[in-house]
Amino acid sequence: MTSRQMILGMQFSGGYGAAPGAWRLPGANLNSYTDMDQFVRYAQAAERGKIQLLFIADTPVLDVDLDHHAPHHMIDPLLILTVLARETERIGLVTTASTTFTEPYNLARQFKALDVISNGRAGWNAVTTSDPAAAANFGATIPPRAEKYERAHEVIQIVQGLWGSWEKDAWLLDVDGKRFADMDKIQPVNLQGKHAASRGPLPIPPSEQGQPVIFQAGGGSYGLELAGRYASGVYANPYTIEDARAQRKALRDAVKRAGRDPDEVKMLAGFMPTIAPSRQAALERRRFLDEVVDLNQRVRYLGAMIGLPLGPAQLDEPLTADQLADAIPSPHDPRSARALEVAREGWTLRDVLAHGVIDYHPVVAGTAADVADHMQQWFEAGACDGFSIAIDSYHDGFDAFVDQVVPILQERGLFHDDYEGPTLRENLGAHEQYGLDPRLTRPARS
């Protein structure tokens, strides 16, 4: 048993699952991309498992070939979360919105409205935009990195200022006194930066948690500083325990430099489980899910990872003894060592790829116990504060994780048995905050 317990978030991407072929699985609702009843069912399953939050990643661009793949992103994250807010009671509702191409007043209004509608369960993943195709959708180009983050600091500060533009007791609702609110306690913020500004005030009162919780998902020194100053949750993409521990330490150091308590900020490591009755069944499931991807291209990429000239002709064969002798994992790709390790077990290249060795997050394809073992190993090694779970297919994957993996984590004392409170801030263990954080006395780096 351990006194420290993990935070879990379930990712929503598109409408079918994290795996490219999730839409083709037998039994999947082919209309999931637009069927709100499906999203409600998934969200209620996650809430049944006491998962702390749902997370919708978003980039405002069509970035996938729809001939064979379902869209990566939701039709509109905030609208979907508003639907889910009315059909759930405790689970947090978090989505991405760009500081680069969205004005702070719009961000403040939309997320505060979601926070009020959900009774204090909203979170904003505040990120910059780096995709030129997304920028083109706004008739713009990507600004220089330093400028992007300079604007991000301004936008977040203005949004937080707008969130706090009502004092907590400004809403009177005094029928006898004929006073709806105290206008002396609802004031403009008049914040002006180099890149963004807003007069305010916001016409929305505080929620049960005061204001939405801020998340962040960016790397490098600029992203670390942004997370260190404002975030209560951070999405990270480490591939090894060593890398994860280094990222978590760097994050906690950034939080300290900003004058905050590092324990306030939770790092959630991305993780892609495939759950089945056996490891063989899980591998077969992943082979099916991979049928829509270009495996020929993936084989060549695998070859680049391990220093071999591989091609599609060898897709259904294992590496030869000579190839294994010559293989060297690339020092530039943290996934390479795992890829070579799996190849040395004698799998065909198709099966090596089905193990998820070139996926964006670590993959475990196996039983519920296998999945729980991976999570326990990372968590107890101090590699993360929890996980952002990218389930391969939602239609049966949410239930499998909640009904099979969560009870194992609870039995091991690694995950809570019930929600700590009604708000996301309580369930995340985030610092209480309303308006701008008074501890952030140093100016942000320009």
Disulfide bonds with the S-S distance in Angstrom:
none
